[in-house]
Amino acid sequence: MKQMIFLTIALYIVVSGGGAAHAQDYPTKPVRFVLGLAPGGSTDVVARTVAQKLSETWGQNVLVDNRPGAGGTIGANLVVNAQPDGYTLFVGGFGPNAMAPSLYSKLPYDPYKDFAHVTLMVTLPLAMIVPASSPVAGLKELIEQAKSKPGMLRYGSVGVGSSPHVFIELMNLRAEISTVHVPYKGGPAALTGVLASEVDYAMTSISTALTQLGAGRIRAIAVTSANASPRLPGVPPISSVLPGYEGLEFHGLHAPAKTPKQIVATLQRDVANVLRRPEVKERLDGLAMDIQASTPEECTAFIRKQIDTWTAVARKANVRAD
């Protein structure tokens, strides 16, 4: 009997020690970054930039696997159900990690509980734009016009539940105005809608707007970050008119919930080191992205706040995808 107990304890020590050693040696094979979006967008750029540098750091391939569909939730659910060993990770963002619980009544995963949130990599504010011919000089004037013509002004977004959609709905709620949502299929189409004056205003990424801003075909009247953006000098934040307002798109790295803490720590450390590289900073800054490189604890708290904030906005503004 004593011999059996001894063997059981010895086996437990070997197995436990082997698991620790495995986590310590991570990664020993290719790692997969799953995205819930098609190639070419900002999430894809961040994922591929970081993946390339991690491959160089680890001497292991880091593959980018695009799984578009259902607002990014297909890719997210794939990772949630993967082995929690650090080899299948989710590069997520606003849609699948913040808005999804509000949009889908039968979401197959919990974006807060079903992930080990590794790090917030970047955030990026949006710009509120109007046609160059618009009589609106700034956000105050836009709000005044909307109040004088309830339900008459039209705004464009890249789709129901997208960040431009709910960022504007938050502004409408704070300003106590009502305007009409016109969803487009993607950023370029929404920008074209502004250029053609099909809508009175819209929100888009700063990088998407820069060319047309430079050509004088549109004007930026506000940004969604808490403070002014150095990329748009002279353009005030929405918070200058509506105190406390903030809306940020974001891209982060997430692992399945039960991934060992040592692997999560390794991932966070190495991703942070990648984001500090001058060539990476230059690449992402050129897309108007602000590098964060947060800790797992900071990322987890950020995701919780985002879910709570945008769930409340979606409920009040009646934003649903199904």
Legacy VTK file of the C-alpha trace (Angstrom):
# vtk DataFile Version 3.0
C-alpha trace
ASCII
DATASET POLYDATA
POINTS 322 float
0.000 0.000 0.000
2.810 2.405 0.946
4.563 1.558 -2.312
1.386 2.349 -4.276
1.033 5.755 -2.535
4.689 6.524 -3.225
4.294 5.665 -6.907
1.154 7.813 -7.161
2.922 10.820 -5.605
5.957 10.304 -7.835
3.767 10.139 -10.941
1.991 13.358 -9.917
5.330 15.139 -9.483
6.551 13.947 -12.888
3.335 14.998 -14.641
3.225 18.376 -12.884
6.872 19.015 -13.552
6.466 18.068 -17.195
3.609 20.548 -17.581
5.678 23.333 -16.053
8.612 22.505 -18.288
6.334 22.519 -21.331
5.061 26.010 -20.461
8.610 27.167 -19.783
9.777 25.991 -23.223
6.870 27.646 -25.073
6.622 27.865 -28.044
8.015 24.650 -29.483
5.885 24.598 -32.655
4.035 27.040 -34.946
1.519 29.403 -33.352
-1.740 30.410 -35.041
-3.291 33.885 -34.859
-7.002 33.586 -35.688
-8.851 36.684 -36.906
-12.587 37.054 -37.290
-12.209 39.378 -40.265
-11.074 39.203 -43.883
-7.531 40.193 -44.904
-6.732 43.849 -45.457
-8.328 45.626 -42.502
-6.616 47.246 -39.537
-6.919 44.100 -37.393
-5.209 42.108 -40.134
-2.369 44.639 -40.391
-1.739 44.537 -36.641
-1.868 40.735 -36.571
0.539 40.279 -39.479
2.960 42.921 -38.219
3.166 41.352 -34.758
3.169 37.787 -36.133
6.168 38.463 -38.354
8.235 39.892 -35.506
7.241 37.109 -33.104
8.324 34.553 -35.709
11.756 36.188 -35.726
11.861 36.258 -31.922
10.790 32.666 -31.374
12.252 30.931 -34.406
8.764 29.491 -34.937
6.204 30.336 -37.603
3.309 32.491 -36.439
0.517 31.948 -38.949
-2.386 34.349 -39.525
-5.677 32.529 -40.113
-8.549 34.743 -41.307
-11.984 33.341 -40.407
-14.447 36.104 -41.370
-18.142 36.014 -40.655
-20.808 37.022 -38.132
-18.983 40.157 -37.050
-15.836 38.301 -36.054
-17.590 35.861 -33.743
-16.820 32.775 -35.864
-13.094 33.249 -35.365
-13.550 34.069 -31.694
-15.590 30.929 -31.052
-12.983 28.800 -32.827
-10.316 29.977 -30.381
-12.562 29.641 -27.339
-12.956 25.943 -28.185
-9.274 25.331 -29.019
-6.798 23.590 -26.729
-5.641 26.089 -24.066
-1.974 25.518 -24.842
-0.995 28.871 -26.347
-0.842 27.661 -29.937
-4.232 28.983 -31.092
-4.824 32.648 -30.238
-7.413 35.262 -31.142
-6.542 38.716 -32.430
-9.760 40.460 -31.571
-11.263 43.891 -31.439
-14.328 45.986 -30.846
-16.879 43.740 -32.581
-16.228 40.238 -31.230
-14.802 41.336 -27.862
-17.067 44.244 -26.885
-20.225 44.525 -29.000
-21.076 40.893 -29.716
-23.033 40.243 -26.478
-25.369 43.112 -27.353
-25.822 42.210 -31.007
-26.420 38.458 -30.915
-29.022 36.778 -28.715
-27.384 33.354 -29.116
-23.683 34.202 -28.911
-21.852 30.863 -28.410
-19.148 32.303 -26.152
-18.646 34.849 -23.380
-16.094 37.446 -24.571
-15.058 38.176 -20.996
-15.029 34.780 -19.249
-14.051 32.472 -22.119
-10.706 34.137 -22.855
-7.441 34.667 -21.046
-6.892 38.274 -22.098
-3.178 38.510 -22.913
-2.640 42.122 -23.920
-4.264 45.148 -25.464
-1.973 45.924 -28.402
-3.334 49.152 -29.902
-6.217 51.584 -29.664
-7.379 54.002 -32.340
-9.866 56.856 -32.241
-12.246 57.674 -35.053
-12.785 61.006 -36.768
-16.190 62.580 -37.241
-16.324 63.913 -40.788
-18.680 66.071 -42.837
-18.732 67.011 -46.542
-16.539 69.998 -47.358
-19.682 71.866 -48.426
-21.455 71.298 -45.101
-22.585 74.476 -43.325
-21.650 72.848 -40.018
-18.487 74.432 -38.603
-18.093 72.141 -35.612
-19.729 69.638 -33.297
-21.729 72.252 -31.383
-23.310 73.426 -34.615
-24.082 69.856 -35.658
-25.834 69.178 -32.361
-27.780 72.450 -32.591
-28.870 71.600 -36.127
-29.955 68.105 -35.052
-32.004 69.568 -32.201
-33.696 72.034 -34.523
-34.480 69.276 -37.048
-35.212 66.094 -35.048
-34.829 62.940 -37.132
-33.741 64.852 -40.231
-29.947 64.563 -40.209
-28.457 61.350 -41.605
-25.202 59.711 -40.580
-23.226 56.907 -42.191
-21.470 53.923 -40.650
-19.891 50.689 -41.837
-22.796 48.598 -40.562
-25.172 47.844 -37.714
-23.310 47.454 -34.428
-20.028 48.716 -35.855
-17.912 51.098 -33.823
-18.915 54.150 -35.929
-22.573 53.220 -35.423
-22.497 52.918 -31.641
-19.970 55.726 -31.139
-22.443 58.075 -32.839
-25.351 56.595 -30.884
-23.452 57.308 -27.655
-22.961 60.890 -28.823
-26.666 61.148 -29.681
-27.639 59.865 -26.241
-25.315 62.281 -24.469
-26.428 65.229 -26.629
-30.100 64.173 -26.498
-30.545 64.265 -30.257
-32.108 61.903 -32.796
-30.551 61.306 -36.224
-31.015 58.640 -38.906
-28.527 55.781 -39.294
-27.497 54.843 -42.846
-25.397 51.636 -42.805
-22.918 51.081 -45.638
-20.953 47.980 -46.577
-17.501 48.976 -45.398
-15.417 52.077 -44.758
-14.796 53.109 -48.388
-18.533 53.023 -49.143
-19.329 55.103 -46.061
-16.651 57.620 -47.030
-18.121 57.823 -50.534
-21.497 58.512 -48.941
-20.050 61.564 -47.202
-18.268 62.745 -50.356
-21.536 62.508 -52.293
-23.477 64.227 -49.467
-25.752 61.183 -49.169
-25.294 61.599 -45.413
-24.654 64.695 -43.312
-21.838 63.169 -41.285
-20.066 59.940 -40.466
-17.293 58.433 -38.411
-14.282 56.699 -39.893
-10.718 55.823 -38.997
-8.283 58.718 -39.217
-6.076 56.817 -41.658
-9.046 56.210 -43.987
-9.969 59.893 -43.950
-6.513 61.446 -44.372
-6.352 61.438 -48.185
-9.736 63.106 -48.634
-9.027 65.506 -45.777
-5.793 66.514 -47.483
-7.643 67.047 -50.755
-10.161 69.300 -49.023
-13.143 67.153 -50.006
-14.220 66.461 -46.414
-13.660 68.112 -43.043
-13.030 66.556 -39.637
-14.989 68.268 -36.877
-14.171 66.006 -33.915
-12.333 62.887 -32.752
-13.636 60.174 -30.436
-10.604 59.936 -28.143
-10.703 61.618 -24.730
-8.088 64.117 -25.914
-7.230 65.695 -29.261
-5.238 63.558 -31.702
-1.800 64.803 -32.811
-2.627 63.375 -36.238
-5.441 65.897 -36.715
-4.124 69.187 -35.325
-6.837 71.635 -34.408
-9.619 69.048 -34.376
-11.165 68.876 -30.878
-12.368 65.733 -29.113
-16.089 65.142 -28.712
-15.443 65.362 -24.965
-14.799 69.103 -25.348
-18.535 69.449 -26.007
-19.813 66.333 -24.205
-17.570 65.843 -21.124
-16.590 62.249 -20.399
-17.231 61.015 -23.935
-14.758 58.478 -25.337
-14.927 55.829 -28.043
-11.936 53.758 -29.092
-11.484 50.912 -31.496
-8.922 48.414 -30.239
-6.989 45.297 -31.158
-5.842 42.792 -28.557
-4.480 39.277 -28.176
-6.558 36.639 -26.401
-6.036 32.964 -25.525
-8.533 30.274 -24.480
-9.600 30.739 -20.851
-7.584 27.939 -19.238
-4.249 28.741 -20.901
-1.424 28.416 -18.306
-0.460 31.727 -16.718
3.193 31.183 -17.601
2.324 30.982 -21.307
0.129 34.091 -21.025
3.029 35.907 -19.344
5.445 34.829 -22.092
3.051 36.009 -24.780
2.496 39.371 -23.108
6.215 39.969 -22.588
7.191 39.086 -26.139
4.343 41.003 -27.780
5.208 44.067 -25.684
8.828 43.813 -26.831
7.682 43.605 -30.457
5.475 46.674 -30.064
8.439 48.654 -28.719
10.482 48.106 -31.878
10.955 51.344 -33.855
9.896 49.811 -37.177
6.711 48.416 -35.621
5.883 51.712 -33.930
6.426 53.529 -37.221
4.204 51.084 -39.116
1.310 51.297 -36.661
1.641 55.030 -36.091
1.246 55.477 -39.841
-2.204 53.909 -39.454
-3.102 56.317 -36.630
-2.860 53.571 -34.015
-1.724 54.179 -30.439
0.399 51.374 -28.990
-0.702 50.097 -25.562
1.111 46.802 -24.736
-0.960 46.371 -21.570
-0.640 43.684 -18.919
-3.154 40.802 -18.832
-4.826 42.427 -15.828
-5.130 45.776 -17.602
-6.459 44.107 -20.741
-9.037 42.137 -18.755
-10.274 45.289 -17.000
-10.425 47.142 -20.329
-12.538 44.402 -21.934
-14.924 44.402 -18.953
-15.383 48.167 -19.211
-15.918 48.016 -22.984
-18.573 45.305 -22.712
-20.428 47.182 -19.969
-20.262 50.545 -21.756
-21.419 49.396 -25.162
-24.032 46.969 -23.847
-25.687 49.917 -22.123
-25.503 52.058 -25.286
-26.888 49.271 -27.472
-29.775 48.707 -25.086
-30.719 52.387 -24.907
-30.336 52.904 -28.665
-31.988 49.570 -29.555
-29.006 48.318 -31.574
-29.368 44.651 -32.590
-28.053 42.425 -35.363
-30.645 39.658 -34.957
LINES 1 323
322 0 1 2 3 4 5 6 7 8 9 10 11 12 13 14 15 16 17 18 19 20 21 22 23 24 25 26 27 28 29 30 31 32 33 34 35 36 37 38 39 40 41 42 43 44 45 46 47 48 49 50 51 52 53 54 55 56 57 58 59 60 61 62 63 64 65 66 67 68 69 70 71 72 73 74 75 76 77 78 79 80 81 82 83 84 85 86 87 88 89 90 91 92 93 94 95 96 97 98 99 100 101 102 103 104 105 106 107 108 109 110 111 112 113 114 115 116 117 118 119 120 121 122 123 124 125 126 127 128 129 130 131 132 133 134 135 136 137 138 139 140 141 142 143 144 145 146 147 148 149 150 151 152 153 154 155 156 157 158 159 160 161 162 163 164 165 166 167 168 169 170 171 172 173 174 175 176 177 178 179 180 181 182 183 184 185 186 187 188 189 190 191 192 193 194 195 196 197 198 199 200 201 202 203 204 205 206 207 208 209 210 211 212 213 214 215 216 217 218 219 220 221 222 223 224 225 226 227 228 229 230 231 232 233 234 235 236 237 238 239 240 241 242 243 244 245 246 247 248 249 250 251 252 253 254 255 256 257 258 259 260 261 262 263 264 265 266 267 268 269 270 271 272 273 274 275 276 277 278 279 280 281 282 283 284 285 286 287 288 289 290 291 292 293 294 295 296 297 298 299 300 301 302 303 304 305 306 307 308 309 310 311 312 313 314 315 316 317 318 319 320 321
